[in-house]
Amino acid sequence: MGIYRSEIADLRKNIEENIGQKIIIKESPGKRSKPQEKSAVIENVYQSYFRVKFEDVNRVGSYNYTDLFTRSVEVSMYNGESYEPLVQPQLEIKKTKIEQEATENS
């Protein structure tokens, strides 16, 4: 099962609506390394990636939308009071539906 274009489009739209929003990006630099959290602001959105500006250092970074689906990068958005995980389409729910349909057809 793969990631659908419509899911990436929905995610891109969600991020695009939050340009200028504070976020926390959590990523693991390697298998044995501890995940790092960085504060950033969404700077721009492109077809296959989005760009952020990090608050602690004067640099920018970019992330693919597929990284969010594969959970190699996690993003939490600031809602004015606290940080909440970026809402993503539930791939697990679709997998469960497909499995249920397969059992019903057996």
C-alpha positions in Angstrom: 0.0 0.0 0.0 1.4 3.4 -0.9 0.7 7.0 -0.2 -2.0 8.5 -2.4 -1.6 11.8 -4.3 -4.8 13.1 -2.8 -3.3 12.6 0.7 -0.2 14.5 -0.2 -2.3 17.3 -1.7 -4.4 17.5 1.5 -1.3 17.6 3.6 0.3 20.3 1.4 -2.9 22.4 1.6 -2.9 22.1 5.4 0.7 23.2 5.6 0.1 26.0 3.1 -2.8 27.4 5.2 -0.3 27.6 8.1 2.5 29.5 6.5 4.1 31.7 9.2 3.0 29.3 11.9 5.3 28.2 14.6 6.1 24.4 14.6 8.3 21.9 16.2 10.1 19.4 14.0 11.2 16.1 15.5 13.6 14.1 13.4 16.1 11.3 14.0 19.5 11.9 12.5 20.2 8.1 12.5 19.0 4.8 13.8 20.9 4.9 17.0 20.7 8.6 17.6 18.3 10.4 19.9 15.5 12.3 18.0 16.2 16.0 17.9 13.4 18.7 18.3 13.8 22.0 16.6 11.6 25.1 16.7 10.9 26.6 13.3 8.4 28.7 11.3 6.8 27.5 8.1 8.3 29.7 5.4 7.0 28.4 2.1 5.2 25.5 0.4 6.2 23.8 -2.9 4.9 21.0 -5.0 6.8 18.2 -3.3 8.3 19.8 -0.2 8.0 22.6 2.3 10.6 25.0 3.7 11.0 26.2 7.2 13.2 28.8 9.0 14.7 27.6 12.2 14.4 29.9 15.2 17.5 29.1 17.1 19.9 29.4 14.2 19.8 31.6 11.2 19.2 28.9 8.6 16.4 27.2 6.6 15.5 23.6 6.0 13.3 21.7 3.7 11.2 18.5 4.2 9.3 16.2 1.9 5.7 15.5 2.5 6.4 11.8 2.3 8.7 12.1 5.3 5.7 13.0 7.3 3.8 10.0 6.2 6.7 7.6 6.8 7.2 9.2 10.2 10.9 9.9 9.6 9.9 13.5 10.5 7.2 14.6 12.9 5.7 18.1 12.9 3.7 19.7 15.7 1.9 23.0 15.1 1.4 25.8 17.7 -2.3 26.4 18.1 -1.8 29.6 20.3 -1.6 27.7 23.6 0.3 24.5 23.0 1.8 22.3 20.2 -0.3 19.6 18.7 0.7 17.0 16.1 0.0 17.9 12.5 -3.2 16.2 11.5 -2.4 13.6 8.8 -4.6 11.2 6.9 -4.9 7.9 8.8 -3.2 5.4 6.6 -3.8 2.7 9.2 -7.6 3.2 8.9 -7.5 2.6 5.1 -5.4 -0.5 5.6 -7.9 -1.8 8.2 -10.8 -1.2 5.7 -9.0 -3.1 3.0 -8.3 -6.0 5.3 -12.0 -6.0 6.4 -13.2 -6.1 2.8 -10.8 -8.9 2.0 -12.2 -11.0 4.9 -15.8 -10.2 3.9 -15.1 -11.4 0.3 -13.5 -14.7 1.5 
